[in-house]
């Protein structure tokens, strides 16, 4: 009997699902690019008019969008908040994840602290919004510093859970061997455990960066009236009581997409390694 191997041959169902999934990404991206390059006069109410290519490919919308949003200053504020939040989150949350992950199974106290921190994921921001705005104002933290502190606290539950779960893949024998050689717990963590958790650092960094980069509500509530705008806050200028300037808005969205896309591409290899390490025992 002749046996035909199916290894390496694409499955039709998988291909159909991939095409459908890809279309959900390509179509909105196509719409964003097309509208960003069009002039307002080219926008019509018909579907064909919206989907059609621009008559002339001009960068005028991008220049105007950069002027309206004070792009470079807003970009600098967003980068400052995002980079600082990522660095603090990786350093602090990895330490907490390590301490809780290695001890929660042996101690009821550590188990309670772990559950208490993770339960923070279920607290809606709407409940905390007004008290936090008042407290940050009283503490003179109604600025980018206060936003960074809140971000580090907000994303602590998810990140601690991720780090604690990743520690399962790291043999405890490595730490025991380091202690035999005379290394302290602090030295063992920074010299052995922290570098091994590189893929999870990349994952946490990307998740945190995406959340911080696209967030509007927290800076809007905390930094209102400070004169400091992040990119999402500056992009609110395109919306008015009577409508939205979609051409300038979509051009600005494309500009703000570039930095976070570059960051993801840099971390992509580490994220894939983390997925592989977590799937293979």
C-alpha positions as CSV (number, residue, x, y, z in Angstrom):
1,X,0.0,0.0,0.0
2,X,1.4,3.4,-1.0
3,X,1.6,5.8,2.0
4,X,1.4,9.5,1.3
5,X,2.9,11.7,4.0
6,X,0.9,14.9,4.9
7,X,3.8,16.4,6.8
8,X,4.6,19.8,5.5
9,X,1.4,20.1,3.3
10,X,-0.8,23.0,4.3
11,X,-4.2,22.0,5.6
12,X,-7.1,23.7,3.7
13,X,-9.0,24.6,6.9
14,X,-5.9,26.1,8.4
15,X,-5.2,28.1,5.3
16,X,-8.8,29.4,5.2
17,X,-8.5,30.5,8.9
18,X,-5.2,32.1,8.2
19,X,-6.6,34.1,5.2
20,X,-9.6,35.2,7.3
21,X,-7.4,36.2,10.2
22,X,-5.0,38.1,7.8
23,X,-7.9,39.9,6.2
24,X,-8.9,41.3,9.6
25,X,-5.5,42.9,9.8
26,X,-4.8,43.9,6.2
27,X,-8.2,45.6,5.5
28,X,-8.1,48.1,8.5
29,X,-4.4,48.8,7.7
30,X,-5.3,49.4,4.1
31,X,-8.1,51.8,5.1
32,X,-5.8,53.6,7.5
33,X,-3.1,54.1,4.8
34,X,-5.5,55.1,2.1
35,X,-7.4,57.7,4.2
36,X,-4.2,59.1,5.6
37,X,-3.0,60.0,2.1
38,X,-6.3,61.3,0.8
39,X,-7.4,64.9,0.9
40,X,-10.8,65.7,2.6
41,X,-12.3,66.5,-0.8
42,X,-11.7,62.9,-1.9
43,X,-13.7,61.5,0.9
44,X,-17.3,60.6,-0.1
45,X,-20.2,58.8,1.5
46,X,-20.0,55.9,-1.0
47,X,-18.0,52.7,-0.2
48,X,-16.2,53.0,-3.5
49,X,-15.0,56.5,-2.7
50,X,-13.6,55.5,0.7
51,X,-11.9,52.4,-0.6
52,X,-10.4,53.9,-3.7
53,X,-6.8,54.9,-3.8
54,X,-5.8,58.6,-3.4
55,X,-5.6,60.6,-6.7
56,X,-2.2,62.0,-5.6
57,X,0.1,60.5,-2.9
58,X,1.0,63.5,-0.7
59,X,2.5,63.9,2.7
60,X,0.5,67.1,3.5
61,X,-1.7,65.3,6.0
62,X,1.3,63.9,7.9
63,X,2.9,67.4,8.1
64,X,-0.3,69.0,9.3
65,X,-0.9,66.1,11.8
66,X,2.6,66.7,13.2
67,X,1.9,70.4,13.6
68,X,-1.5,70.0,15.2
69,X,-0.2,67.4,17.7
70,X,3.1,69.1,18.4
71,X,4.4,65.7,17.4
72,X,8.0,65.7,18.6
73,X,7.2,67.0,22.1
74,X,4.2,64.6,22.4
75,X,6.4,61.7,21.1
76,X,9.1,62.6,23.7
77,X,6.6,62.5,26.5
78,X,5.2,59.2,25.3
79,X,8.7,57.7,25.0
80,X,9.7,59.0,28.4
81,X,6.7,57.5,30.1
82,X,6.8,54.2,28.2
83,X,10.5,53.5,28.5
84,X,10.6,54.4,32.2
85,X,7.5,52.3,32.9
86,X,9.0,49.3,31.0
87,X,12.3,49.5,32.9
88,X,10.7,49.8,36.3
89,X,8.2,47.1,35.5
90,X,10.8,44.6,34.4
91,X,13.0,45.3,37.4
92,X,10.4,45.4,40.1
93,X,7.8,42.9,38.8
94,X,10.4,40.3,38.0
95,X,11.8,40.5,41.6
96,X,8.3,40.2,43.0
97,X,7.5,37.3,40.7
98,X,10.6,35.5,41.7
99,X,10.1,36.0,45.4
100,X,6.4,34.9,45.3
101,X,6.9,32.2,42.7
102,X,9.6,30.4,44.7
103,X,7.8,30.7,48.0
104,X,4.0,30.6,47.4
105,X,3.9,26.8,47.4
106,X,5.8,26.6,50.7
107,X,4.2,29.5,52.7
108,X,0.6,30.5,53.2
109,X,1.7,34.1,53.7
110,X,3.4,34.2,50.2
111,X,0.4,32.5,48.7
112,X,-1.9,35.1,50.2
113,X,0.3,38.0,49.0
114,X,0.4,36.4,45.5
115,X,-3.4,36.0,45.3
116,X,-3.9,39.5,46.7
117,X,-1.7,41.1,44.1
118,X,-3.1,39.1,41.2
119,X,-6.7,40.0,42.3
120,X,-5.8,43.6,41.4
121,X,-6.6,42.6,37.7
122,X,-10.3,42.4,38.6
123,X,-10.5,46.0,39.9
124,X,-12.1,48.3,37.3
125,X,-10.2,51.5,36.6
126,X,-13.4,53.5,36.7
127,X,-13.6,52.8,40.5
128,X,-10.1,54.1,41.1
129,X,-10.2,57.0,38.7
130,X,-11.5,59.9,40.9
131,X,-9.7,58.9,44.1
132,X,-6.4,58.6,42.3
133,X,-6.9,61.9,40.6
134,X,-7.4,63.6,44.0
135,X,-4.5,61.8,45.7
136,X,-2.0,62.5,42.9
137,X,-3.0,66.2,43.0
138,X,-2.5,66.4,46.8
139,X,0.9,64.6,46.5
140,X,2.0,67.0,43.6
141,X,2.2,64.0,41.3
142,X,-0.3,65.2,38.7
143,X,2.4,64.9,36.0
144,X,4.3,62.3,34.0
145,X,5.9,61.0,37.2
146,X,2.6,60.2,38.8
147,X,1.4,58.5,35.6
148,X,4.5,56.3,35.6
149,X,4.0,55.3,39.2
150,X,0.3,54.4,38.5
151,X,1.3,52.4,35.5
152,X,3.9,50.3,37.4
153,X,1.1,49.6,40.0
154,X,-1.6,48.9,37.4
155,X,0.3,46.3,35.4
156,X,1.9,44.6,38.5
157,X,-0.8,41.9,38.8
158,X,-0.5,40.6,35.3
159,X,3.3,40.9,35.1
160,X,3.8,39.2,38.5
161,X,1.6,36.3,37.4
162,X,3.6,35.9,34.2
163,X,6.9,35.9,35.9
164,X,5.7,33.5,38.6
165,X,4.4,31.1,35.9
166,X,7.6,31.3,33.9
167,X,9.7,30.3,36.9
168,X,8.3,26.8,36.6
169,X,10.5,26.3,33.6
170,X,13.7,27.3,35.5
171,X,15.1,24.4,37.6
172,X,15.6,25.2,41.2
173,X,18.8,23.1,41.0
174,X,20.5,26.1,39.4
175,X,19.9,28.2,42.5
176,X,21.0,25.4,44.8
177,X,24.2,25.0,42.9
178,X,24.9,28.8,43.2
179,X,24.3,28.7,47.0
180,X,26.8,25.8,47.3
181,X,29.3,28.0,45.5
182,X,28.7,30.7,48.1
183,X,26.4,33.1,46.2
184,X,23.7,35.0,48.1
185,X,20.1,35.0,47.0
186,X,20.5,38.5,45.6
187,X,23.6,37.5,43.6
188,X,21.9,34.3,42.4
189,X,18.9,36.2,41.1
190,X,20.8,38.9,39.2
191,X,23.5,36.6,37.9
192,X,21.5,33.5,37.0
193,X,17.7,33.9,37.2
194,X,17.3,37.3,35.7
195,X,19.2,36.6,32.5
196,X,17.4,33.3,32.0
197,X,14.1,35.1,32.2
198,X,15.0,37.1,29.1
199,X,12.1,35.9,26.9
200,X,9.7,36.8,29.7
201,X,11.3,40.2,30.1
202,X,10.6,40.8,26.4
203,X,7.0,39.6,26.7
204,X,6.3,41.8,29.7
205,X,8.0,44.7,28.0
206,X,5.9,44.4,24.8
207,X,2.6,43.9,26.7
208,X,3.4,46.9,29.0
209,X,4.5,49.1,26.1
210,X,1.4,48.4,24.1
211,X,-0.8,49.2,27.1
212,X,1.1,52.4,28.1
213,X,1.6,53.7,24.5
214,X,-2.1,53.5,23.6
215,X,-3.6,54.6,26.9
216,X,-5.6,57.8,26.9
217,X,-7.6,57.7,30.1
218,X,-4.8,57.7,32.7
219,X,-2.9,60.6,31.3
220,X,-6.1,62.5,30.6
221,X,-7.2,62.2,34.2
222,X,-3.9,62.7,35.9
223,X,-2.1,65.2,33.6
224,X,-5.1,67.3,32.8
225,X,-4.2,71.0,32.8
226,X,-0.4,70.3,33.2
227,X,0.3,71.2,29.5
228,X,2.0,67.9,29.0
229,X,0.5,65.7,26.2
230,X,1.2,62.2,25.2
231,X,0.6,61.2,21.6
232,X,-2.9,59.6,22.3
233,X,-3.9,62.8,24.2
234,X,-2.6,65.1,21.4
235,X,-4.6,63.0,18.9
236,X,-7.8,64.0,20.6
237,X,-7.4,67.4,18.9
238,X,-8.7,65.8,15.7
239,X,-12.1,65.2,17.3
240,X,-14.5,68.1,17.8
241,X,-18.1,68.5,18.8
242,X,-19.2,68.4,15.2
243,X,-17.0,65.6,13.7
244,X,-13.6,64.1,13.3
245,X,-10.9,65.0,10.8
246,X,-10.2,61.4,9.7
247,X,-7.5,62.3,7.2
248,X,-5.3,64.0,9.8
249,X,-6.2,61.5,12.5
250,X,-5.3,58.4,10.5
251,X,-2.0,60.1,9.4
252,X,-1.2,60.7,13.0
253,X,-2.1,57.1,13.9
254,X,0.3,55.8,11.4
255,X,3.1,58.0,12.7
256,X,2.4,56.8,16.3
257,X,2.4,53.2,15.1
258,X,6.0,53.3,13.9
259,X,7.9,53.4,17.3
260,X,5.9,50.6,18.9
261,X,6.1,48.5,15.8
262,X,9.9,48.8,15.8
263,X,10.0,47.9,19.4
264,X,7.9,44.8,18.8
265,X,10.1,43.7,16.0
266,X,13.2,44.0,18.2
267,X,11.6,41.9,20.9
268,X,9.9,39.4,18.6
269,X,12.7,36.8,18.7
270,X,12.8,36.8,22.5
271,X,9.0,36.4,22.7
272,X,9.1,33.4,20.3
273,X,11.9,31.8,22.4
274,X,9.7,32.3,25.5
275,X,6.8,30.5,23.8
276,X,9.0,27.7,22.7
277,X,10.6,27.3,26.2
278,X,7.2,27.3,27.8
279,X,5.8,24.6,25.4
280,X,8.7,22.2,25.5
281,X,9.6,20.4,28.7
